[in-house]
Amino acid sequence: MAIKVLVIDDSALVRSLLSEIIRNAPGFSLVGAAPDAYVARDMVNEFVPDVITLDIEMPRMDGLTFLEKLMVARPTPVIMISTLTEAGADATLQALELGAVDFIPKPKLGIAEGLREYADRILEKIGAAARVRVKPLIKKVPRELIHNDQKVIVNRMLGTEKIIAIGASTGGTEAIKDVLMQLPAAIPGIVMTQHMPAGFTKSYAERLNKLTRLRVSEAKGGERILPGHAYLAPGGFHLLVNRSGADYVIKLSDAEPVHRHRPAVDVMMESVAIAGGKNVVGVLLTGMGKDGAKGMLDIRNHGGYTLAQDEQSCVVYGMPKEAVSAGGVDRTVELSKMGDAILEKIKSLGSGNRL
């Protein structure tokens, strides 16, 4: 059965390009192309699409408002079409919080060429979204933002020998946020790779910093990894970890993409495995593809411990599944219990005993 797709975009050019990509692909069926949310609302009710691509910036009713209403009335997998700007990044992160599955960045220049070059990835994202079980939006009580001056300064005497590496892709922005919100400030340093383009990771790190007890920042390269801090790989660069005496130090690399991604989870985890050995906890969360499977195995083979998100709580059970199949996972854990699982293992880490 073909995947039914509805395109919603106020740009006639983008509507036409996305429609062309979907219409010409086997296994996909374009059921409609709407210029605004009001036309789209009627099409959603008439055609009941499997997946919707949704522009954020639209007249009359913007994409975020439409998304929120859709997720309450008729939960449907949605892929946001976003601009590569700071405002676009913030709006995209809000959309992911509201339940959007993924996003496609619009090229800044040469939209036609950019989207056509990205056609395979667009279809891959739509295909993955069609398999997602979308839950109705439940309004959450806004969490009080935590400013840096309110955060506990973690005692350096906690030591720097232990380190946590977290990787994610599709669905990962919310999954990483959920995990970090479960963790206390007194935690070993964390390095993170989430598949995101340049321009989005800075906004995402700032958002995480406001919502968690940790000091979260986009990695700049050269930082010593400190307890109570979390460092996010910047879009367009791999994050690697090197050992320098008693410290771990971050290095950024613009080497070739791995699994079509830069940053890549495998690159980060392989470096952490070598630098940290038995003092590493590797965590692989929801995501499409196989990035992280080899890295998790590397961590295990170097004596570290690995946790993967379970199938039931994943938005897309791709990367964790590949890691399990490769023999790189010690334990699978539901997302809501991942923080406890990390803390439990951190206490016994380095003892050489597996659970």
C-alpha positions, 0 to 999 in steps of 0.5 A: 500500500502506497504511503499517502502524503499531504504537502502543506506549504505557502511557497508554490515552488516548494509545493511543486518540488515536494509534490514532484519528488513524492509523485515520482517515487514508487510506494508513495502517493501524493494526495494533495498540496495545500497553500495554507492551513485552512485548505489543508484542514479540509484535505486532512479530513478528506484524504486522511494522509499517512504523513504530512509535510508542513511549512512553519511560516505560512499566512493566516495560520502558522505551521506551529498553530496548525500542528498543535491543533492537528495533534489534538484532533487527528494525530498524524506523523508530520515532517516540518519544512524549516528555514536554516535560520536561528528563528527557524531552528527555534520554531523547529524545536518547538514543533518537535516538542509538539509532536512533529516526527522530523524536519527537512531544512530548506536550502538557503540558496538554490531551493530547487537544486537543494531539494532535488539533491535531497530527494532520497533523504526526504523520501527516507524521512517520509517512509520512516515517519509513516511507521511512527505511532503518533500519540495525541498531544497532551498539554504539559505544565511548562517547566520552570526555566533553570538559569546558569546562576541557579545551577549547582557548581559540581565539585571537581573532586567528583573526578573526571575519569567517568564519561557518558556518550549519548547518540540519537537521530529521528525523535532524538531531540525530545529523547535527549531532553527527557534523559537529561531532565532525569539526571542530577547535576552531580553526574560525570561529563556527557558528550552528545551527538544528535543528527542536526544541521549547522545552525540548529545545534546552538539553539538546541543546546541553549534550550537543553541548558534552560530545561535541565540541571546540567550546564549544556553547551554546543561544543567549540573544541578544546574544552575539558569535559567537566562533571555536571556539564553536557557538550553537544556536537555542533552541526557540520562537525564530528565530536571526538574525545581525546585523553589529556592526562587526567582529563578528557578533551573535546576535539572537533573534526570536519572529516567526511560524513559517516553514514551521511552524517556529520556529526556522526554518533559512531565517530564520537563513540569510537573516540570515547571508547578508546579514551575512556575504556571501562569508564564509559557509559554509551547510550543510543536513543531513537533514530533512523539508520545504523549510526551508533551501532559500531560505536556502541560495540566499540564501547563494549569491546573496550570494557564500557557499558552500553544502554539502548532505548527500547523499541516501544518508547522509540519514535524510530527503532532503527539505530538501537535495533542495529546496535542490538543486532551487532551485539553492542548493547548490554541492556535495553531500557524504556526512555522514562527509566533511562536516567535511573539506568545511567545513574545505577551503572555510573555508581559501579562503573570501572569495577569490571563487573557487568550486570 
